[in-house]
Amino acid sequence: MTRLSASGELGLLAELERRGLIVGVEHDAALLGDDLVVTQDALVEGVHFRFDWLGWRDLGFRAAAVNLSDLAASGATPEALLVTLAAPATTETADVVALYEGIAETGVPVVGGDTTSAGVVVISITALGRSERVPGRGGARPGDVLVVTGPLGAAGAAFRGGGYARPPLRIEEGRALARHAHALLDISDGLAVDAAHMARRSGVRIELELDDVPLAPGATIDDLGFGEDFELLAAVADAAGRPVIGRVVPGEGIGVSRGGEPYPLAGWEHFR
């Protein structure tokens, strides 16, 4: 039997897909009927966050924002959130109120969910929105350029300093890019890892030049492998003034270079 530590998140999803037990999981969110877009993410205490590094209100905003980032990558307008909260019974009610106040900062209403007791805090949010066009990850074409919606590396730099960067909300940028982008996703697992997702689903090769990547204040090149920047990465025919950090060519896989030389850039994968 293969353990999750060996297969990793991507191997697990590939196996479930091969067996027909999951379908349509190749994009940031699921596109259902009537232009409905749905996504879900969970944050687990001790895995995704720690309370000595952020408070309850910031946790609420973060939990909502990571889901809204998937909607942004789908060009969707958010409509509602469903929130499931698991927490120890000793949790202060005021802390839970602060959590929901953080969620409310996004401006998207909470319309349902669930609460239950648990040994650690787990917050899972389902975000629903609507999009007229979802580019997905699989449409990048040779000749496209890769653009990003903002500087990268803020999350890695903050983590090195003992904290978390507040995720940006790129809803408007996502809607604008979705009108013409051939492929679109959010950068959550690290620049190279997420670009590789796009390359694999599109059947192309993506070449990244790290010297062209705009860096957040205090960030280094290696912080690009941390993930959790939640900026959008798009394959487009015309950069339209956005920072160009790579290009799409025939072939497969991904190449990462710095100063014209290959550069190893790590990334994040659950279970490994």
PyRosetta script that sets phi, psi and omega in degrees:
from pyrosetta import init, pose_from_sequence

init()
pose = pose_from_sequence("MTRLSASGELGLLAELERRGLIVGVEHDAALLGDDLVVTQDALVEGVHFRFDWLGWRDLGFRAAAVNLSDLAASGATPEALLVTLAAPATTETADVVALYEGIAETGVPVVGGDTTSAGVVVISITALGRSERVPGRGGARPGDVLVVTGPLGAAGAAFRGGGYARPPLRIEEGRALARHAHALLDISDGLAVDAAHMARRSGVRIELELDDVPLAPGATIDDLGFGEDFELLAAVADAAGRPVIGRVVPGEGIGVSRGGEPYPLAGWEHFR")
pose.set_psi(1, 138.9)
pose.set_omega(1, 179.7)
pose.set_phi(2, -91.2)
pose.set_psi(2, 129.1)
pose.set_omega(2, 177.8)
pose.set_phi(3, -82.6)
pose.set_psi(3, 156.3)
pose.set_omega(3, 178.5)
pose.set_phi(4, -61.3)
pose.set_psi(4, -29.4)
pose.set_omega(4, 178.6)
pose.set_phi(5, -63.9)
pose.set_psi(5, -24.1)
pose.set_omega(5, 178.3)
pose.set_phi(6, -90.7)
pose.set_psi(6, -42.9)
pose.set_omega(6, -177.0)
pose.set_phi(7, -78.7)
pose.set_psi(7, -32.8)
pose.set_omega(7, -176.7)
pose.set_phi(8, 72.4)
pose.set_psi(8, 173.5)
pose.set_omega(8, -179.6)
pose.set_phi(9, -60.7)
pose.set_psi(9, -44.4)
pose.set_omega(9, -177.1)
pose.set_phi(10, -66.7)
pose.set_psi(10, -39.6)
pose.set_omega(10, 178.1)
pose.set_phi(11, -65.6)
pose.set_psi(11, -39.0)
pose.set_omega(11, 177.2)
pose.set_phi(12, -62.2)
pose.set_psi(12, -47.7)
pose.set_omega(12, -179.8)
pose.set_phi(13, -63.4)
pose.set_psi(13, -39.2)
pose.set_omega(13, 178.8)
pose.set_phi(14, -62.7)
pose.set_psi(14, -39.8)
pose.set_omega(14, 179.1)
pose.set_phi(15, -67.5)
pose.set_psi(15, -43.3)
pose.set_omega(15, 178.0)
pose.set_phi(16, -63.2)
pose.set_psi(16, -39.3)
pose.set_omega(16, 178.7)
pose.set_phi(17, -66.7)
pose.set_psi(17, -41.8)
pose.set_omega(17, 179.8)
pose.set_phi(18, -60.5)
pose.set_psi(18, -36.3)
pose.set_omega(18, -179.7)
pose.set_phi(19, -82.9)
pose.set_psi(19, -1.5)
pose.set_omega(19, 180.0)
pose.set_phi(20, 74.1)
pose.set_psi(20, 18.6)
pose.set_omega(20, -178.3)
pose.set_phi(21, -88.5)
pose.set_psi(21, -17.9)
pose.set_omega(21, 170.5)
pose.set_phi(22, -135.3)
pose.set_psi(22, 150.6)
pose.set_omega(22, 179.4)
pose.set_phi(23, -138.6)
pose.set_psi(23, 150.4)
pose.set_omega(23, 173.0)
pose.set_phi(24, 65.1)
pose.set_psi(24, 32.7)
pose.set_omega(24, -178.4)
pose.set_phi(25, -101.5)
pose.set_psi(25, 17.9)
pose.set_omega(25, -175.1)
pose.set_phi(26, -82.5)
pose.set_psi(26, -5.5)
pose.set_omega(26, -177.2)
pose.set_phi(27, -114.9)
pose.set_psi(27, 177.8)
pose.set_omega(27, -178.9)
pose.set_phi(28, -69.8)
pose.set_psi(28, -27.2)
pose.set_omega(28, -178.3)
pose.set_phi(29, -145.3)
pose.set_psi(29, 166.6)
pose.set_omega(29, 179.4)
pose.set_phi(30, -94.9)
pose.set_psi(30, 130.4)
pose.set_omega(30, 176.3)
pose.set_phi(31, -97.2)
pose.set_psi(31, 116.7)
pose.set_omega(31, -179.9)
pose.set_phi(32, -107.3)
pose.set_psi(32, -166.4)
pose.set_omega(32, -178.0)
pose.set_phi(33, -69.4)
pose.set_psi(33, 161.8)
pose.set_omega(33, 177.1)
pose.set_phi(34, 56.6)
pose.set_psi(34, 37.1)
pose.set_omega(34, 176.7)
pose.set_phi(35, 63.6)
pose.set_psi(35, 19.1)
pose.set_omega(35, -179.3)
pose.set_phi(36, -78.8)
pose.set_psi(36, 129.4)
pose.set_omega(36, 179.2)
pose.set_phi(37, -118.2)
pose.set_psi(37, 131.4)
pose.set_omega(37, -175.4)
pose.set_phi(38, -132.2)
pose.set_psi(38, 138.3)
pose.set_omega(38, 176.3)
pose.set_phi(39, -144.7)
pose.set_psi(39, 160.7)
pose.set_omega(39, -178.6)
pose.set_phi(40, -148.9)
pose.set_psi(40, 137.0)
pose.set_omega(40, 174.7)
pose.set_phi(41, -141.0)
pose.set_psi(41, 149.4)
pose.set_omega(41, 177.7)
pose.set_phi(42, -123.0)
pose.set_psi(42, 143.5)
pose.set_omega(42, 174.7)
pose.set_phi(43, -117.0)
pose.set_psi(43, 128.6)
pose.set_omega(43, -174.5)
pose.set_phi(44, -115.6)
pose.set_psi(44, 128.6)
pose.set_omega(44, 178.1)
pose.set_phi(45, -59.3)
pose.set_psi(45, 133.2)
pose.set_omega(45, -179.1)
pose.set_phi(46, 88.9)
pose.set_psi(46, -14.1)
pose.set_omega(46, 176.7)
pose.set_phi(47, -112.3)
pose.set_psi(47, -52.0)
pose.set_omega(47, -177.9)
pose.set_phi(48, -103.4)
pose.set_psi(48, -16.9)
pose.set_omega(48, -178.9)
pose.set_phi(49, -160.2)
pose.set_psi(49, 163.1)
pose.set_omega(49, 174.3)
pose.set_phi(50, -141.6)
pose.set_psi(50, 140.4)
pose.set_omega(50, -171.0)
pose.set_phi(51, -75.0)
pose.set_psi(51, -11.9)
pose.set_omega(51, 173.9)
pose.set_phi(52, -81.7)
pose.set_psi(52, -4.1)
pose.set_omega(52, 177.8)
pose.set_phi(53, -111.9)
pose.set_psi(53, -15.3)
pose.set_omega(53, 176.5)
pose.set_phi(54, -155.8)
pose.set_psi(54, 157.8)
pose.set_omega(54, -179.6)
pose.set_phi(55, -96.6)
pose.set_psi(55, 177.1)
pose.set_omega(55, -176.3)
pose.set_phi(56, -63.4)
pose.set_psi(56, -40.9)
pose.set_omega(56, -178.7)
pose.set_phi(57, -64.6)
pose.set_psi(57, -45.0)
pose.set_omega(57, 177.4)
pose.set_phi(58, -63.1)
pose.set_psi(58, -34.3)
pose.set_omega(58, 176.8)
pose.set_phi(59, -63.1)
pose.set_psi(59, -42.7)
pose.set_omega(59, 179.1)
pose.set_phi(60, -60.8)
pose.set_psi(60, -46.5)
pose.set_omega(60, 178.5)
pose.set_phi(61, -61.8)
pose.set_psi(61, -43.6)
pose.set_omega(61, -178.0)
pose.set_phi(62, -61.7)
pose.set_psi(62, -45.3)
pose.set_omega(62, -178.4)
pose.set_phi(63, -61.6)
pose.set_psi(63, -39.6)
pose.set_omega(63, 177.7)
pose.set_phi(64, -71.4)
pose.set_psi(64, -42.3)
pose.set_omega(64, -174.4)
pose.set_phi(65, -63.9)
pose.set_psi(65, -37.7)
pose.set_omega(65, -178.5)
pose.set_phi(66, -66.4)
pose.set_psi(66, -30.4)
pose.set_omega(66, 175.2)
pose.set_phi(67, -75.5)
pose.set_psi(67, -41.5)
pose.set_omega(67, 179.0)
pose.set_phi(68, -65.2)
pose.set_psi(68, -26.3)
pose.set_omega(68, 175.6)
pose.set_phi(69, -63.7)
pose.set_psi(69, -38.3)
pose.set_omega(69, 176.2)
pose.set_phi(70, -65.4)
pose.set_psi(70, -37.4)
pose.set_omega(70, 175.9)
pose.set_phi(71, -66.1)
pose.set_psi(71, -40.5)
pose.set_omega(71, 178.2)
pose.set_phi(72, -60.1)
pose.set_psi(72, -39.8)
pose.set_omega(72, 178.7)
pose.set_phi(73, -68.8)
pose.set_psi(73, -11.6)
pose.set_omega(73, 176.9)
pose.set_phi(74, -103.6)
pose.set_psi(74, 5.1)
pose.set_omega(74, -178.8)
pose.set_phi(75, 66.9)
pose.set_psi(75, 25.6)
pose.set_omega(75, -171.7)
pose.set_phi(76, -96.7)
pose.set_psi(76, 150.8)
pose.set_omega(76, 170.6)
pose.set_phi(77, -94.4)
pose.set_psi(77, 118.5)
pose.set_omega(77, -177.9)
pose.set_phi(78, -64.6)
pose.set_psi(78, 142.4)
pose.set_omega(78, 178.1)
pose.set_phi(79, -120.2)
pose.set_psi(79, -35.0)
pose.set_omega(79, -174.6)
pose.set_phi(80, -163.6)
pose.set_psi(80, 159.5)
pose.set_omega(80, 176.4)
pose.set_phi(81, -127.3)
pose.set_psi(81, 142.7)
pose.set_omega(81, 169.8)
pose.set_phi(82, -113.7)
pose.set_psi(82, 127.4)
pose.set_omega(82, -172.6)
pose.set_phi(83, -118.2)
pose.set_psi(83, 123.7)
pose.set_omega(83, 171.5)
pose.set_phi(84, -111.1)
pose.set_psi(84, 124.9)
pose.set_omega(84, -179.0)
pose.set_phi(85, -121.5)
pose.set_psi(85, 124.5)
pose.set_omega(85, 171.0)
pose.set_phi(86, -112.6)
pose.set_psi(86, 131.7)
pose.set_omega(86, -176.5)
pose.set_phi(87, -154.9)
pose.set_psi(87, 155.6)
pose.set_omega(87, 174.7)
pose.set_phi(88, -61.9)
pose.set_psi(88, 149.4)
pose.set_omega(88, -179.9)
pose.set_phi(89, -64.9)
pose.set_psi(89, -19.0)
pose.set_omega(89, 179.6)
pose.set_phi(90, -80.5)
pose.set_psi(90, -3.3)
pose.set_omega(90, -179.4)
pose.set_phi(91, -62.2)
pose.set_psi(91, 137.1)
pose.set_omega(91, 177.7)
pose.set_phi(92, -71.9)
pose.set_psi(92, 135.9)
pose.set_omega(92, 177.7)
pose.set_phi(93, -57.7)
pose.set_psi(93, -38.0)
pose.set_omega(93, 179.8)
pose.set_phi(94, -60.9)
pose.set_psi(94, -32.4)
pose.set_omega(94, 178.3)
pose.set_phi(95, -67.6)
pose.set_psi(95, -40.9)
pose.set_omega(95, 178.9)
pose.set_phi(96, -66.5)
pose.set_psi(96, -39.0)
pose.set_omega(96, 176.2)
pose.set_phi(97, -60.6)
pose.set_psi(97, -42.9)
pose.set_omega(97, 177.9)
pose.set_phi(98, -61.5)
pose.set_psi(98, -39.1)
pose.set_omega(98, 177.0)
pose.set_phi(99, -57.2)
pose.set_psi(99, -48.3)
pose.set_omega(99, -178.7)
pose.set_phi(100, -70.3)
pose.set_psi(100, -28.8)
pose.set_omega(100, 174.2)
pose.set_phi(101, -65.3)
pose.set_psi(101, -36.9)
pose.set_omega(101, 175.9)
pose.set_phi(102, -65.3)
pose.set_psi(102, -41.3)
pose.set_omega(102, 176.0)
pose.set_phi(103, -60.4)
pose.set_psi(103, -41.5)
pose.set_omega(103, -177.6)
pose.set_phi(104, -64.2)
pose.set_psi(104, -23.3)
pose.set_omega(104, 178.5)
pose.set_phi(105, -59.7)
pose.set_psi(105, -24.3)
pose.set_omega(105, -179.8)
pose.set_phi(106, -74.3)
pose.set_psi(106, -16.5)
pose.set_omega(106, -179.8)
pose.set_phi(107, 81.7)
pose.set_psi(107, 7.4)
pose.set_omega(107, 179.9)
pose.set_phi(108, -105.9)
pose.set_psi(108, 127.3)
pose.set_omega(108, -174.4)
pose.set_phi(109, -72.0)
pose.set_psi(109, 145.4)
pose.set_omega(109, 171.4)
pose.set_phi(110, -90.8)
pose.set_psi(110, 123.0)
pose.set_omega(110, -174.6)
pose.set_phi(111, -115.2)
pose.set_psi(111, 0.9)
pose.set_omega(111, -179.8)
pose.set_phi(112, 172.3)
pose.set_psi(112, -171.5)
pose.set_omega(112, 179.2)
pose.set_phi(113, 143.8)
pose.set_psi(113, -148.0)
pose.set_omega(113, -176.1)
pose.set_phi(114, -159.0)
pose.set_psi(114, 157.1)
pose.set_omega(114, 172.3)
pose.set_phi(115, -132.4)
pose.set_psi(115, 146.5)
pose.set_omega(115, 178.8)
pose.set_phi(116, -156.8)
pose.set_psi(116, 164.8)
pose.set_omega(116, 179.0)
pose.set_phi(117, -89.6)
pose.set_psi(117, 151.9)
pose.set_omega(117, 179.7)
pose.set_phi(118, -161.5)
pose.set_psi(118, 166.1)
pose.set_omega(118, -179.0)
pose.set_phi(119, -73.9)
pose.set_psi(119, -27.2)
pose.set_omega(119, 176.0)
pose.set_phi(120, -132.6)
pose.set_psi(120, 168.4)
pose.set_omega(120, -179.8)
pose.set_phi(121, -81.5)
pose.set_psi(121, 129.4)
pose.set_omega(121, 174.1)
pose.set_phi(122, -131.6)
pose.set_psi(122, 127.8)
pose.set_omega(122, 175.6)
pose.set_phi(123, -123.3)
pose.set_psi(123, 123.5)
pose.set_omega(123, 179.9)
pose.set_phi(124, -120.9)
pose.set_psi(124, 127.9)
pose.set_omega(124, -177.8)
pose.set_phi(125, -123.0)
pose.set_psi(125, 134.0)
pose.set_omega(125, 170.5)
pose.set_phi(126, -105.8)
pose.set_psi(126, 126.0)
pose.set_omega(126, -179.8)
pose.set_phi(127, -111.0)
pose.set_psi(127, 135.5)
pose.set_omega(127, -179.6)
pose.set_phi(128, -121.0)
pose.set_psi(128, 137.6)
pose.set_omega(128, 177.7)
pose.set_phi(129, -153.5)
pose.set_psi(129, -176.9)
pose.set_omega(129, 178.9)
pose.set_phi(130, -132.4)
pose.set_psi(130, 142.0)
pose.set_omega(130, -178.1)
pose.set_phi(131, -140.5)
pose.set_psi(131, 136.4)
pose.set_omega(131, 177.3)
pose.set_phi(132, -77.1)
pose.set_psi(132, -26.1)
pose.set_omega(132, 179.8)
pose.set_phi(133, -149.9)
pose.set_psi(133, 124.2)
pose.set_omega(133, 177.6)
pose.set_phi(134, -111.2)
pose.set_psi(134, 104.5)
pose.set_omega(134, -178.2)
pose.set_phi(135, -61.9)
pose.set_psi(135, -36.6)
pose.set_omega(135, -176.7)
pose.set_phi(136, 73.0)
pose.set_psi(136, -173.3)
pose.set_omega(136, -177.1)
pose.set_phi(137, -95.8)
pose.set_psi(137, -11.1)
pose.set_omega(137, -165.5)
pose.set_phi(138, -101.5)
pose.set_psi(138, 15.4)
pose.set_omega(138, -174.5)
pose.set_phi(139, -111.9)
pose.set_psi(139, 6.7)
pose.set_omega(139, -179.0)
pose.set_phi(140, -61.0)
pose.set_psi(140, 140.0)
pose.set_omega(140, -175.2)
pose.set_phi(141, -124.6)
pose.set_psi(141, 146.2)
pose.set_omega(141, 173.0)
pose.set_phi(142, -54.2)
pose.set_psi(142, 135.0)
pose.set_omega(142, -175.5)
pose.set_phi(143, 102.2)
pose.set_psi(143, -19.5)
pose.set_omega(143, 175.7)
pose.set_phi(144, -68.0)
pose.set_psi(144, 158.3)
pose.set_omega(144, 169.8)
pose.set_phi(145, -113.2)
pose.set_psi(145, 156.0)
pose.set_omega(145, 178.9)
pose.set_phi(146, -100.4)
pose.set_psi(146, 127.3)
pose.set_omega(146, 179.6)
pose.set_phi(147, -126.0)
pose.set_psi(147, 157.7)
pose.set_omega(147, 176.9)
pose.set_phi(148, -126.0)
pose.set_psi(148, 158.6)
pose.set_omega(148, -176.4)
pose.set_phi(149, -91.0)
pose.set_psi(149, -4.3)
pose.set_omega(149, -179.7)
pose.set_phi(150, -177.4)
pose.set_psi(150, 178.4)
pose.set_omega(150, -178.6)
pose.set_phi(151, -67.8)
pose.set_psi(151, 150.6)
pose.set_omega(151, -177.1)
pose.set_phi(152, -115.1)
pose.set_psi(152, 164.0)
pose.set_omega(152, 175.4)
pose.set_phi(153, 97.2)
pose.set_psi(153, -3.9)
pose.set_omega(153, -178.0)
pose.set_phi(154, -62.3)
pose.set_psi(154, -40.0)
pose.set_omega(154, -177.7)
pose.set_phi(155, -65.8)
pose.set_psi(155, -43.5)
pose.set_omega(155, 178.8)
pose.set_phi(156, -64.7)
pose.set_psi(156, -41.0)
pose.set_omega(156, 179.2)
pose.set_phi(157, -64.4)
pose.set_psi(157, -42.3)
pose.set_omega(157, 179.4)
pose.set_phi(158, -64.4)
pose.set_psi(158, -40.0)
pose.set_omega(158, -179.1)
pose.set_phi(159, -65.0)
pose.set_psi(159, -40.6)
pose.set_omega(159, 177.5)
pose.set_phi(160, -61.2)
pose.set_psi(160, -29.0)
pose.set_omega(160, 179.2)
pose.set_phi(161, -89.5)
pose.set_psi(161, 3.1)
pose.set_omega(161, 178.5)
pose.set_phi(162, 85.7)
pose.set_psi(162, 43.8)
pose.set_omega(162, 179.1)
pose.set_phi(163, -164.7)
pose.set_psi(163, -171.1)
pose.set_omega(163, -179.9)
pose.set_phi(164, -127.3)
pose.set_psi(164, 140.8)
pose.set_omega(164, 174.2)
pose.set_phi(165, -81.7)
pose.set_psi(165, 139.7)
pose.set_omega(165, 177.6)
pose.set_phi(166, -71.9)
pose.set_psi(166, 125.1)
pose.set_omega(166, -177.9)
pose.set_phi(167, -64.0)
pose.set_psi(167, 141.6)
pose.set_omega(167, 174.5)
pose.set_phi(168, -77.3)
pose.set_psi(168, 156.5)
pose.set_omega(168, 172.4)
pose.set_phi(169, -106.0)
pose.set_psi(169, 116.7)
pose.set_omega(169, -175.0)
pose.set_phi(170, -114.7)
pose.set_psi(170, 40.1)
pose.set_omega(170, -177.7)
pose.set_phi(171, -61.9)
pose.set_psi(171, -50.1)
pose.set_omega(171, -178.6)
pose.set_phi(172, -63.1)
pose.set_psi(172, -42.8)
pose.set_omega(172, 179.1)
pose.set_phi(173, -63.2)
pose.set_psi(173, -38.4)
pose.set_omega(173, 178.7)
pose.set_phi(174, -63.6)
pose.set_psi(174, -42.7)
pose.set_omega(174, 178.6)
pose.set_phi(175, -63.1)
pose.set_psi(175, -41.0)
pose.set_omega(175, -179.6)
pose.set_phi(176, -65.9)
pose.set_psi(176, -44.7)
pose.set_omega(176, -179.7)
pose.set_phi(177, -67.9)
pose.set_psi(177, -36.5)
pose.set_omega(177, -176.5)
pose.set_phi(178, -62.5)
pose.set_psi(178, -21.2)
pose.set_omega(178, -179.2)
pose.set_phi(179, -67.6)
pose.set_psi(179, -27.1)
pose.set_omega(179, -174.7)
pose.set_phi(180, -138.4)
pose.set_psi(180, -10.8)
pose.set_omega(180, -178.2)
pose.set_phi(181, -65.4)
pose.set_psi(181, 143.6)
pose.set_omega(181, 175.5)
pose.set_phi(182, -82.3)
pose.set_psi(182, -28.9)
pose.set_omega(182, 176.0)
pose.set_phi(183, -150.6)
pose.set_psi(183, 148.8)
pose.set_omega(183, -174.3)
pose.set_phi(184, -154.5)
pose.set_psi(184, 133.1)
pose.set_omega(184, 174.7)
pose.set_phi(185, -152.4)
pose.set_psi(185, 169.4)
pose.set_omega(185, 175.8)
pose.set_phi(186, -102.1)
pose.set_psi(186, 152.5)
pose.set_omega(186, -176.6)
pose.set_phi(187, -92.7)
pose.set_psi(187, 98.6)
pose.set_omega(187, -177.3)
pose.set_phi(188, -119.2)
pose.set_psi(188, -28.5)
pose.set_omega(188, -176.3)
pose.set_phi(189, -103.4)
pose.set_psi(189, 1.1)
pose.set_omega(189, -175.4)
pose.set_phi(190, 116.8)
pose.set_psi(190, 144.2)
pose.set_omega(190, -174.0)
pose.set_phi(191, -56.0)
pose.set_psi(191, -50.0)
pose.set_omega(191, -176.7)
pose.set_phi(192, -66.9)
pose.set_psi(192, -41.3)
pose.set_omega(192, -179.8)
pose.set_phi(193, -62.9)
pose.set_psi(193, -45.9)
pose.set_omega(193, -177.6)
pose.set_phi(194, -70.9)
pose.set_psi(194, -36.3)
pose.set_omega(194, 175.0)
pose.set_phi(195, -63.8)
pose.set_psi(195, -35.1)
pose.set_omega(195, 177.6)
pose.set_phi(196, -66.0)
pose.set_psi(196, -35.9)
pose.set_omega(196, 174.6)
pose.set_phi(197, -57.2)
pose.set_psi(197, -46.4)
pose.set_omega(197, -178.6)
pose.set_phi(198, -64.4)
pose.set_psi(198, -43.1)
pose.set_omega(198, -179.6)
pose.set_phi(199, -62.3)
pose.set_psi(199, -43.9)
pose.set_omega(199, -177.8)
pose.set_phi(200, -65.8)
pose.set_psi(200, -46.1)
pose.set_omega(200, -178.7)
pose.set_phi(201, -69.3)
pose.set_psi(201, -27.9)
pose.set_omega(201, -177.8)
pose.set_phi(202, -90.1)
pose.set_psi(202, -13.6)
pose.set_omega(202, -178.0)
pose.set_phi(203, 69.3)
pose.set_psi(203, 37.7)
pose.set_omega(203, -179.0)
pose.set_phi(204, -134.6)
pose.set_psi(204, 178.6)
pose.set_omega(204, 172.7)
pose.set_phi(205, -110.4)
pose.set_psi(205, 138.3)
pose.set_omega(205, 177.0)
pose.set_phi(206, -115.6)
pose.set_psi(206, 131.0)
pose.set_omega(206, 178.5)
pose.set_phi(207, -115.4)
pose.set_psi(207, 121.2)
pose.set_omega(207, -179.1)
pose.set_phi(208, -106.6)
pose.set_psi(208, 139.5)
pose.set_omega(208, 173.7)
pose.set_phi(209, -114.6)
pose.set_psi(209, 107.4)
pose.set_omega(209, -172.3)
pose.set_phi(210, -65.5)
pose.set_psi(210, -27.2)
pose.set_omega(210, 178.8)
pose.set_phi(211, -66.0)
pose.set_psi(211, -17.1)
pose.set_omega(211, -179.9)
pose.set_phi(212, -93.6)
pose.set_psi(212, -4.8)
pose.set_omega(212, -177.6)
pose.set_phi(213, -79.6)
pose.set_psi(213, 124.8)
pose.set_omega(213, 175.9)
pose.set_phi(214, -69.9)
pose.set_psi(214, 129.3)
pose.set_omega(214, -177.3)
pose.set_phi(215, -102.3)
pose.set_psi(215, 141.1)
pose.set_omega(215, 174.4)
pose.set_phi(216, -69.6)
pose.set_psi(216, 157.4)
pose.set_omega(216, 178.3)
pose.set_phi(217, -54.7)
pose.set_psi(217, 130.7)
pose.set_omega(217, 178.4)
pose.set_phi(218, 83.4)
pose.set_psi(218, -5.4)
pose.set_omega(218, -176.8)
pose.set_phi(219, -86.9)
pose.set_psi(219, 153.2)
pose.set_omega(219, 174.6)
pose.set_phi(220, -117.3)
pose.set_psi(220, 170.5)
pose.set_omega(220, 178.6)
pose.set_phi(221, -56.3)
pose.set_psi(221, -42.5)
pose.set_omega(221, -177.0)
pose.set_phi(222, -67.2)
pose.set_psi(222, -20.9)
pose.set_omega(222, 176.2)
pose.set_phi(223, -66.7)
pose.set_psi(223, -16.5)
pose.set_omega(223, 178.5)
pose.set_phi(224, -66.8)
pose.set_psi(224, -18.8)
pose.set_omega(224, 179.2)
pose.set_phi(225, -87.3)
pose.set_psi(225, -8.4)
pose.set_omega(225, -177.3)
pose.set_phi(226, -71.4)
pose.set_psi(226, -37.2)
pose.set_omega(226, -175.9)
pose.set_phi(227, 88.1)
pose.set_psi(227, -168.1)
pose.set_omega(227, 176.9)
pose.set_phi(228, 62.0)
pose.set_psi(228, 24.0)
pose.set_omega(228, 174.9)
pose.set_phi(229, -79.9)
pose.set_psi(229, -31.3)
pose.set_omega(229, 176.7)
pose.set_phi(230, 57.8)
pose.set_psi(230, 26.1)
pose.set_omega(230, 163.9)
pose.set_phi(231, -83.7)
pose.set_psi(231, 166.0)
pose.set_omega(231, -178.3)
pose.set_phi(232, -99.0)
pose.set_psi(232, 141.8)
pose.set_omega(232, 176.2)
pose.set_phi(233, -116.2)
pose.set_psi(233, 125.4)
pose.set_omega(233, -175.4)
pose.set_phi(234, -130.4)
pose.set_psi(234, 143.9)
pose.set_omega(234, 170.4)
pose.set_phi(235, -100.1)
pose.set_psi(235, 117.2)
pose.set_omega(235, -174.4)
pose.set_phi(236, -134.7)
pose.set_psi(236, 157.4)
pose.set_omega(236, 175.2)
pose.set_phi(237, -78.2)
pose.set_psi(237, -30.1)
pose.set_omega(237, -177.0)
pose.set_phi(238, -130.9)
pose.set_psi(238, 123.7)
pose.set_omega(238, -177.2)
pose.set_phi(239, -67.9)
pose.set_psi(239, -25.4)
pose.set_omega(239, 177.9)
pose.set_phi(240, 51.5)
pose.set_psi(240, 40.9)
pose.set_omega(240, 175.2)
pose.set_phi(241, 86.9)
pose.set_psi(241, -4.6)
pose.set_omega(241, 179.1)
pose.set_phi(242, -81.8)
pose.set_psi(242, 154.8)
pose.set_omega(242, 179.9)
pose.set_phi(243, -60.7)
pose.set_psi(243, 125.4)
pose.set_omega(243, 177.7)
pose.set_phi(244, -93.5)
pose.set_psi(244, 122.6)
pose.set_omega(244, -176.5)
pose.set_phi(245, -118.3)
pose.set_psi(245, -0.1)
pose.set_omega(245, 180.0)
pose.set_phi(246, -177.6)
pose.set_psi(246, -175.0)
pose.set_omega(246, -178.6)
pose.set_phi(247, -146.5)
pose.set_psi(247, 161.3)
pose.set_omega(247, 179.5)
pose.set_phi(248, -106.7)
pose.set_psi(248, 130.2)
pose.set_omega(248, -178.4)
pose.set_phi(249, -132.7)
pose.set_psi(249, 165.2)
pose.set_omega(249, 174.5)
pose.set_phi(250, -63.1)
pose.set_psi(250, 149.6)
pose.set_omega(250, 178.9)
pose.set_phi(251, 127.2)
pose.set_psi(251, -151.1)
pose.set_omega(251, -179.6)
pose.set_phi(252, -149.6)
pose.set_psi(252, 160.5)
pose.set_omega(252, 177.0)
pose.set_phi(253, 83.5)
pose.set_psi(253, -160.9)
pose.set_omega(253, -176.0)
pose.set_phi(254, -141.9)
pose.set_psi(254, 143.9)
pose.set_omega(254, 173.8)
pose.set_phi(255, -121.3)
pose.set_psi(255, 132.8)
pose.set_omega(255, 179.8)
pose.set_phi(256, -121.0)
pose.set_psi(256, 126.4)
pose.set_omega(256, -178.5)
pose.set_phi(257, -133.9)
pose.set_psi(257, 158.8)
pose.set_omega(257, 174.2)
pose.set_phi(258, -139.3)
pose.set_psi(258, 121.3)
pose.set_omega(258, -175.4)
pose.set_phi(259, 63.5)
pose.set_psi(259, 28.3)
pose.set_omega(259, 179.3)
pose.set_phi(260, 83.3)
pose.set_psi(260, -1.6)
pose.set_omega(260, -179.7)
pose.set_phi(261, -111.7)
pose.set_psi(261, 145.3)
pose.set_omega(261, 178.4)
pose.set_phi(262, -55.3)
pose.set_psi(262, 142.0)
pose.set_omega(262, -177.7)
pose.set_phi(263, -136.6)
pose.set_psi(263, 124.6)
pose.set_omega(263, 179.6)
pose.set_phi(264, -76.3)
pose.set_psi(264, 123.0)
pose.set_omega(264, 179.2)
pose.set_phi(265, -125.5)
pose.set_psi(265, 118.0)
pose.set_omega(265, -176.7)
pose.set_phi(266, -74.8)
pose.set_psi(266, 176.9)
pose.set_omega(266, 177.1)
pose.set_phi(267, -157.4)
pose.set_psi(267, -177.3)
pose.set_omega(267, -176.0)
pose.set_phi(268, -111.8)
pose.set_psi(268, 135.9)
pose.set_omega(268, 170.7)
pose.set_phi(269, -142.4)
pose.set_psi(269, 126.1)
pose.set_omega(269, -179.6)
pose.set_phi(270, -59.3)
pose.set_psi(270, 150.1)
pose.set_omega(270, 177.5)
pose.set_phi(271, 80.4)
pose.set_psi(271, -20.9)
pose.set_omega(271, -179.5)
pose.set_phi(272, -98.7)
pose.dump_pdb("model.pdb")
